[in-house]
Amino acid sequence: MENKLYVGNLSYNTTEDALRTMFGEAGTVTSVAMITDRETGSPKGFAFVEMSSQAEAQKAITMFNEKTVDGRAIKVNVARPREERPRSNSGGGYGNRRY
């Protein structure tokens, strides 16, 4: 099992500090990454929390999956590895016009 957790269905009012404090109840939090929209900077409703051990990660899942936080039942599970997405070379962006 990995130490990195996916935390979903977050309220847009939930902060990184709030997650760090909450998950700290399960053990040592090594990092918190709140995912935001690239263009607007607004939260997307999910985050990744990394715990210092697999045992602490499992404890956090047990403690917090389906827990109500800021009025929403959050989802906590082991984060899946990021999938590589192929880059498109078909143009479409500024400066990539084909005439």
C-alpha positions as CSV (number, residue, x, y, z in Angstrom):
1,M,0.0,0.0,0.0
2,E,1.1,3.5,-0.7
3,N,1.4,6.4,1.7
4,K,-0.3,8.9,-0.6
5,L,-4.0,9.3,-0.3
6,Y,-6.7,10.7,-2.5
7,V,-9.2,12.9,-0.7
8,G,-12.3,13.6,-2.7
9,N,-15.7,15.3,-2.5
10,L,-14.2,18.2,-0.6
11,S,-16.0,21.5,0.0
12,Y,-14.5,24.4,-1.8
13,N,-14.1,26.0,1.6
14,T,-11.8,23.2,2.9
15,T,-8.2,24.4,3.2
16,E,-4.8,22.6,3.1
17,D,-4.2,23.6,6.7
18,A,-7.6,22.0,7.8
19,L,-6.6,18.8,6.0
20,R,-3.2,18.8,7.6
21,T,-4.7,19.2,11.0
22,M,-7.4,16.6,10.5
23,F,-5.1,13.9,9.0
24,G,-2.5,14.7,11.7
25,E,-4.9,12.9,14.0
26,A,-4.0,9.7,12.2
27,G,-0.2,10.2,12.2
28,T,2.5,12.4,10.6
29,V,1.4,14.2,7.5
30,T,4.4,14.7,5.1
31,S,2.5,16.7,2.4
32,V,-0.9,18.1,1.4
33,A,-1.6,19.1,-2.2
34,M,-5.0,20.8,-2.8
35,I,-5.7,20.6,-6.5
36,T,-6.8,23.9,-8.1
37,D,-7.9,25.0,-11.6
38,R,-4.9,26.2,-13.6
39,E,-6.6,29.2,-15.0
40,T,-8.8,30.4,-12.1
41,G,-6.9,29.1,-9.1
42,S,-10.2,27.9,-7.6
43,P,-10.3,24.5,-5.8
44,K,-11.4,21.5,-7.8
45,G,-12.8,19.6,-4.8
46,F,-10.0,17.1,-4.2
47,A,-6.6,16.8,-2.7
48,F,-3.7,14.4,-2.1
49,V,-2.4,13.8,1.4
50,E,0.8,11.9,2.0
51,M,1.3,10.2,5.4
52,S,4.7,9.1,6.7
53,S,3.9,5.3,6.8
54,Q,1.5,2.8,5.3
55,A,0.1,2.1,8.7
56,E,-0.8,5.8,9.2
57,A,-2.3,6.0,5.7
58,Q,-4.5,3.0,6.5
59,K,-5.5,4.5,9.8
60,A,-6.4,7.7,8.0
61,I,-8.6,5.8,5.5
62,T,-10.4,4.1,8.4
63,M,-10.8,7.3,10.4
64,F,-11.9,9.7,7.6
65,N,-13.5,7.9,4.7
66,E,-17.2,9.0,4.6
67,K,-16.6,11.5,7.4
68,T,-18.6,14.7,7.0
69,V,-16.2,17.7,6.6
70,D,-17.6,21.2,5.9
71,G,-21.0,19.6,5.2
72,R,-19.8,17.0,2.7
73,A,-19.0,13.3,3.1
74,I,-15.4,13.0,1.9
75,K,-13.9,10.0,0.1
76,V,-10.4,8.8,1.3
77,N,-8.5,6.0,-0.4
78,V,-5.1,5.1,-1.7
79,A,-4.1,7.4,-4.6
80,R,-3.6,5.7,-7.9
81,P,-0.4,6.4,-9.9
82,R,-0.7,9.3,-12.3
83,E,-1.3,8.2,-15.9
84,E,0.8,9.7,-18.6
85,R,-1.3,11.4,-21.2
86,P,0.0,11.5,-24.8
87,R,0.6,15.0,-26.0
88,S,-1.3,16.0,-29.1
89,N,0.8,17.4,-32.0
90,S,-2.3,18.2,-34.0
91,G,-2.1,21.9,-33.5
92,G,-5.1,23.9,-32.3
93,G,-3.1,26.2,-29.9
94,Y,-2.1,29.8,-30.5
95,G,0.8,29.9,-33.0
96,N,0.2,26.3,-34.2
97,R,-2.1,27.1,-37.1
98,R,-1.5,25.2,-40.3
99,Y,-2.5,26.9,-43.5
